[in-house]
Amino acid sequence: MGVYEDLGLTPIINASGSVTRLGGAPMSREVLDAMTDAASGSVPIEVLQAKASTEIASFTGTEAGLVSAGAASALTLGAAAIMTGWDRGRMESLPHADGFPNEFVVAREQRSGYDHAVRAAGARLVEVGFNEIVPGAGVRRTEPWEYEAAFGPDTVGVLYVFTPDSEPPLVEVVARAHKHNIPVLVDAAGELPPRSNLVAIPAMGADLVAFSGGKSIRGPQSTGILAGRRDLVGPAFAQLVDMDDHPSLWNPPKELVDIAKFEGGPPRQGVGRAHKVSKEEIVGLLTALKLFAAGAYDEEVAGYRRRLERIAAALSGAPVTCMIHDRDDGESFPLLDITVDEDAAGRSAFDICAALRAGSPPVYPGHGKLAQGTLVVNPLHLDDASADALARRVREELGTI
């Protein structure tokens, strides 16, 4: 019996990977031990965040960094910092920002539910561009000039969602924005690996970059990283940390805050106060970041492929087609597509996915390709036993066992 069984819950077979709704990535023993050690003592959180800032800066090639409560939290804090700078009055007013510039320009094709994190800080998003290729209406996507054409007196920043296929290129958007002294906030939550992106994305000129800490870095699931300019990370920090201290005693870490910016005393609790992170989470994230940056997880890639091959072999003869997709960077793990012959199976991939979730043990494959009749297996949480159990459950639902 484990802790979940003690709570009356049934553990699942997670074949979806590091997704938030299933608890993120597995943490290494080193990370867990570091978190346990951190729990046994106390340090001022602002001092710990200052140390984290130095560590994150060294891994990202930026001026400063902050451990946030996930990548979405980093976006909220980053947007807040861009809107307020060091202005305590603006900090106090958020998320109400009608009295000062609060517009972030974003490509229409980069909008998603995740940008609610930016809007939660009080920002207003101004959309530009089209992706004419998607609706078959042409060949053009968002272009750099469209950002610049949208800049106005209420523009305070640009929101850019980074993927390998994002258009226009980040460097071109940065050039247009910086010509008008407008900072660029980059959502790169899922863009690790490759670990080179830790440095490469900020190096493209981004002023602030948000990374997830609970996916490929394998830190605590509820952590993230905000990295970039010190004069923006500092205000983000000031709106995150606990300000319940006497103004005469407040002595913020100089790595993050120039106290002269707050002549007369510190700001009050900021919009980021609900985004607090614990000492255990900060230490866990820093430990995981060191492991990730050192390539400590690379040796597991070959084992992941063997497990996917094991699943594919066990499904031989079933009304499915299995295809393993590899990436040749030596860091990213492979994925297995199980495409169902829905006519032969007499069931849709949606039906099979739902049945896998409801069965015993419950199996949660990736569902991003269900509309194409495909179940996706991410091996991050699998061992040999769970891989065998997954294959058996798929065969059961296909009626081939």
Summary of the structure (lengths in Angstrom):
residues: 401
radius of gyration: 23.1
end to end distance: 28.3
largest distance: 75.0
contacts: 1375
relative contact order: 0.16
helix: 42%
strand: 15%
